Amino acid sequence: MPEDRIRIHQVETLSDDWFLLQKTTFDYRRNDGSWQRQTRETYDRGHGATILLYNRERRTVVLVRQFRFPTYGNGHDGFLIEAAAGLLDQASPEDRIKAEVEEETGYRVGEVRKVFEAFMSPGSVTERLYFFVAEYDPASRIGDGGGIEEEGEDIEVLELTMEQAMQMMADGRIADGKTIMLLQYAALHLLPVS
């Protein structure tokens, strides 16, 4: 169906520094059959994965706090509380998230369960994000976490009760979309909050 509704005329690379920013001019056939010329910029940063570690017995979750420059000065101090996440970099979502959660949190997980996937900002970003959950226990922490310094990561590991995490989401201390989605999933399916 898209082939008979989209005619691409021009693709221009605006930036190919950290990731790829392109401007595309295309014709779009509207529902009424008429054609409309449109221009869109798309940011291609690859696909990613995110994970919520949870402990059913203790009713806790593991999140991280790190500096995110795009949020800095935009009504936020830049330090976001998030679920561990990272770009796939040619790996499978499962393999990448296992490595990423260990780098960021210090926890090694064996089995991860994909719960859904989503486009997080489909109007401008091409990224598809794969969402995972995994159980952890204190014995599965094999290191300090903190991320990779050479990649500019300086990550603080947080262990919160589910109730604390839900309160932080409600009062705005947790403002990251992927983390909110995973916490809501956990509240419905893993660690129900009364």
Number of C-alpha atoms within 10 A of each C-alpha: 5 8 7 8 14 16 15 14 11 10 14 11 12 13 12 11 7 8 10 14 18 15 16 15 16 18 16 18 16 11 8 6 9 10 15 11 13 11 14 12 17 18 18 16 17 16 18 21 26 27 29 26 25 25 18 14 8 12 15 21 25 23 24 22 20 18 17 14 13 9 13 13 9 9 7 14 12 16 17 19 24 24 30 27 25 19 20 20 12 9 11 11 21 19 12 19 26 23 16 24 26 21 20 27 26 19 24 19 18 10 12 18 12 16 12 11 14 12 13 14 10 11 11 13 17 16 19 18 22 23 26 23 20 17 18 21 16 8 8 14 15 12 13 15 20 19 23 13 9 7 7 9 15 15 23 17 20 15 15 17 17 23 17 13 21 19 13 15 18 12 9 10 15 19 16 14 12 22 23 18 14 22 22 17 17 19 16 11 9 16 22 13 12 5
